[in-house]
Amino acid sequence: MSSTLPRIQFLSSSLWKLVPYIPFNHDLTRPSQIAIISTTVGTSLILFSSLLRRFMLRALLGYQGWLYDEVKKRSIKTTIWGVTFFDFY
């Protein structure tokens, strides 16, 4: 429990630094500020992760080295590509 407390405090203090950037923040109650901050951070993380996933998929599907492998023999690079592709997607 005590090992997670510093991480939570760091995250909390980092998120509260975003409050001055909320429009009309002096008129909002604390629960409203929390809702706006959490919605903004959550949406940003979802967008970032979906873009990262999209670029990873594009990079993985761009690999065409398997076309030139012998039948019944896979190269190490093709095996790593297959494991990476099927583990992530």
N, C-alpha and C positions, 0 to 999 in steps of 0.2 A: 504494500500500500504506500509506504513512504517513498519508494523509488518512482512511482508514477506521479506523485504530487508535483515535483519540479517541472515535469513536462506539461502537466495540465496548467500550471501557473504561467508558464511561458506562452502556451497557446492562448490562454485567456487574455493575458496582457497584450499579446500581438493583435488579437481580434478587436480589443477595445480601442486600439489606436486608429481604427477605421471610423469611429463614431464622428469625428469632426467632418468627415467627407459626406455624411448623410445630409441631404437637403432637409431643412426645417427640423434639425435634430433638437433644438431647444424646445420645440412644441411637443415632442414625442415622449411618451412614458418609457421607462426602462424596458418593460416587456416588448414594446413596439420596436425599440432599438435592437433588442436581441433578435427579434423575428426578422428584421431587415438584414442585419449582419449575417445571420445564419443562412438565410435564403440566398443572399449574394455570394457568400463563400461556397455554399453547396452547389449552386448553379455554375459557378466558375470551375469548381473541381470536376463536375460532370462534363462540361465542355472541353476542358483540358484533357481529361482521360479519353473522351471519344475521339478527339483529334489525334492523340498519341496512338490510339488503337488503329485509327484509319491509316496513318502513315506507316505503322508497323505492318499492317496487312498489305498495303501497296508494295512495300519493300519485299515482303515474303513472297507475294505472288509474282513479282518481277523476276524471280530466279528461274532460269531455264536450263540449268546445268543437267537436270535429270533427263533432258531430251537426248543427250549425247552419251549417257551411260550404257554399258553393255546390258543385254537382257540377262536377268537373274543376278546381276552384280550391281551393287550400289556403291557409289563412292562415299567416303566419310562425310564430305560436304553435303551430299544429298541426304544422308541419314540425319545429320544435324538439322538441316532445313525441315525435314519431315517431322522430327520430334518437336522442334520449335513451333512449327505451324499447328500441329495437332494439340500441343499443350496449351497454346494461347488462344486458339480458335477452334 
